Amino acid sequence: MVSAVTIGIVLGGIIVLGAIYIYNSLVSLKLRVENAWSQIDVQLKRRYDLIPNLVSTVKGYMKHEKSVLEEVTKARTSLLSGSMKDKAKASNQVSAALKSIFAVAENYPQLKASENFKQLQEELSGTESKIAYARQFYNDSVMEFNQAIQVFPKNFFAKMFGYVQKEFFTSTNKERGSVKVDF
């Protein structure tokens, strides 16, 4: 016959192994969210590095559009500093400013024909796609993490170890509206 002590040891071992598994899965999900955010950061840095080249290429052609260039430069400077929320806001501002540059560029046929401008436009377009993908991956990771810390029994461990819900990367109301281009 199996003694009560043996059953107690086996049950205790199962509980300990379950707790280790839950803790490790929460750590893994938390690290996935952090990695996803760093992937957004990498793409934001790439865009940050491309913007001065775009501005210098465009400057010679767009002498009358100084405010658009200043807006892009101002948005760029706020891109790499601050919290995740600040960076998300700055990223949204940069996206809007870049849309303005490309819309205004339509008025400058020589600029549109410039190989340097075309190449920069393609690189920035590719970077914007990568940022969109990285945002989606981040939000998927946040959803999985937030779900894990709310379901039983992981919610007990999440509270015990101080895990709190992460914020989703969201767009602004302005970005959700239609783009208006005035010439």
C-alpha positions as CSV (number, residue, x, y, z in Angstrom):
1,M,0.0,0.0,0.0
2,V,1.0,3.5,-0.7
3,S,1.4,5.5,2.4
4,A,0.0,9.0,3.0
5,V,3.5,10.4,3.2
6,T,4.3,9.1,-0.3
7,I,1.1,10.6,-1.7
8,G,1.9,13.9,0.0
9,I,5.4,14.0,-1.5
10,V,4.1,13.2,-5.0
11,L,1.3,15.8,-4.7
12,G,3.8,18.3,-3.3
13,G,6.2,17.6,-6.2
14,I,3.4,18.1,-8.7
15,I,2.4,21.4,-7.2
16,V,6.0,22.6,-7.2
17,L,6.5,21.5,-10.8
18,G,3.3,23.2,-11.8
19,A,4.3,26.4,-10.0
20,I,7.7,26.4,-11.7
21,Y,6.0,25.8,-15.1
22,I,3.6,28.7,-14.5
23,Y,6.3,31.1,-13.3
24,N,8.5,30.2,-16.3
25,S,5.7,30.7,-18.8
26,L,4.9,34.1,-17.3
27,V,8.6,35.1,-17.5
28,S,8.7,33.9,-21.1
29,L,5.6,35.9,-22.1
30,K,7.0,39.0,-20.4
31,L,10.2,38.7,-22.2
32,R,8.4,38.2,-25.5
33,V,6.5,41.6,-24.9
34,E,9.8,43.3,-24.1
35,N,11.4,41.8,-27.2
36,A,8.5,42.9,-29.4
37,W,8.8,46.4,-28.1
38,S,12.6,46.4,-28.8
39,Q,11.8,45.4,-32.4
40,I,9.6,48.4,-32.7
41,D,12.4,50.5,-31.2
42,V,14.9,49.1,-33.8
43,Q,12.6,50.1,-36.7
44,L,12.0,53.6,-35.1
45,K,15.7,54.0,-34.9
46,R,16.1,53.0,-38.6
47,R,13.4,55.6,-39.5
48,Y,15.1,58.1,-37.3
49,D,18.4,57.6,-39.2
50,L,16.7,57.9,-42.6
51,I,14.9,61.1,-41.9
52,P,17.9,63.5,-42.1
53,N,18.8,62.1,-45.5
54,L,15.3,62.7,-46.7
55,V,15.1,66.2,-45.3
56,S,18.5,67.2,-46.9
57,T,17.4,65.7,-50.2
58,V,14.1,67.5,-50.1
59,K,15.4,70.9,-48.8
60,G,16.9,72.0,-52.1
61,Y,13.6,71.5,-53.9
62,M,11.1,72.6,-51.3
63,K,12.3,76.0,-50.2
64,H,8.7,77.2,-49.8
65,E,7.7,74.3,-47.6
66,K,9.9,75.1,-44.7
67,S,7.2,74.4,-42.1
68,V,6.8,70.8,-43.3
69,L,10.5,70.1,-43.0
70,E,10.6,71.7,-39.5
71,E,7.6,69.5,-38.5
72,V,9.5,66.4,-39.6
73,T,12.7,67.4,-37.8
74,K,10.8,68.3,-34.6
75,A,9.0,65.0,-34.6
76,R,12.2,63.1,-35.3
77,T,13.9,64.6,-32.2
78,S,11.2,63.3,-29.9
79,L,11.3,59.9,-31.4
80,L,14.0,58.2,-29.4
81,S,13.5,59.7,-25.9
82,G,10.9,59.1,-23.3
83,S,8.6,56.2,-22.3
84,M,6.9,53.7,-24.5
85,K,3.8,56.0,-24.6
86,D,6.0,59.0,-25.6
87,K,7.7,57.0,-28.3
88,A,4.4,55.8,-29.7
89,K,3.1,59.4,-29.8
90,A,6.3,60.6,-31.5
91,S,6.1,57.7,-34.0
92,N,2.6,58.7,-34.9
93,Q,3.7,62.3,-35.4
94,V,6.6,61.3,-37.6
95,S,4.3,59.1,-39.7
96,A,2.0,62.1,-40.2
97,A,4.9,64.4,-41.0
98,L,6.3,62.0,-43.6
99,K,2.9,61.8,-45.2
100,S,3.0,65.6,-45.5
101,I,6.4,65.5,-47.2
102,F,5.4,62.9,-49.7
103,A,2.1,64.7,-50.4
104,V,3.9,68.1,-50.9
105,A,6.6,66.3,-53.1
106,E,3.8,65.8,-55.7
107,N,4.2,69.5,-56.5
108,Y,7.8,69.1,-57.3
109,P,8.3,66.9,-60.4
110,Q,12.1,67.3,-60.3
111,L,12.1,66.0,-56.7
112,K,9.9,63.1,-57.6
113,A,12.3,62.2,-60.4
114,S,15.4,62.4,-58.2
115,E,16.9,58.9,-57.7
116,N,18.0,59.8,-54.2
117,F,14.5,60.8,-53.3
118,K,13.0,57.7,-54.8
119,Q,15.4,55.5,-53.0
120,L,14.7,57.2,-49.6
121,Q,11.0,57.1,-50.2
122,E,11.2,53.3,-50.9
123,E,13.4,52.8,-47.8
124,L,11.0,54.8,-45.6
125,S,8.1,53.0,-47.1
126,G,9.7,49.6,-46.3
127,T,10.6,50.8,-42.8
128,E,7.0,51.9,-42.2
129,S,5.8,48.4,-43.2
130,K,8.3,46.9,-40.8
131,I,7.1,49.2,-38.1
132,A,3.5,48.2,-38.8
133,Y,4.4,44.6,-38.6
134,A,6.4,45.1,-35.4
135,R,3.5,47.0,-33.8
136,Q,1.2,44.1,-34.7
137,F,3.6,41.5,-33.2
138,Y,3.9,43.7,-30.1
139,N,0.2,43.9,-29.7
140,D,-0.2,40.2,-30.2
141,S,2.5,39.6,-27.5
142,V,0.8,42.0,-25.2
143,M,-2.6,40.3,-25.7
144,E,-1.1,36.9,-24.9
145,F,0.7,38.2,-21.8
146,N,-2.4,40.1,-20.6
147,Q,-4.6,37.1,-21.1
148,A,-2.1,34.8,-19.3
149,I,-2.0,37.0,-16.2
150,Q,-5.8,37.1,-16.0
151,V,-6.6,33.4,-16.2
152,F,-6.7,30.9,-13.4
153,P,-4.3,29.7,-11.9
154,K,-1.7,32.0,-13.5
155,N,-3.5,35.1,-12.1
156,F,-2.4,34.1,-8.6
157,F,1.2,33.9,-9.6
158,A,1.0,37.1,-11.6
159,K,-0.3,39.0,-8.6
160,M,2.3,37.3,-6.4
161,F,5.2,38.4,-8.6
162,G,3.8,41.8,-9.4
163,Y,3.0,41.3,-13.1
164,V,0.6,44.0,-14.4
165,Q,-1.1,44.4,-17.7
166,K,0.9,46.0,-20.6
167,E,-0.5,48.7,-22.8
168,F,-1.3,48.1,-26.4
169,F,0.4,50.2,-29.1
170,T,-2.5,52.3,-30.4
171,S,-3.0,54.9,-33.1
172,T,-4.4,58.3,-32.4
173,N,-7.8,59.5,-33.5
174,K,-6.1,61.7,-36.1
175,E,-4.4,58.6,-37.7
176,R,-7.7,56.7,-37.9
177,G,-9.3,59.5,-40.0
178,S,-8.9,59.8,-43.7
179,V,-5.8,61.6,-45.0
180,K,-6.5,65.0,-46.4
181,V,-4.1,66.5,-48.9
182,D,-4.4,70.1,-49.9
183,F,-2.4,71.6,-52.8
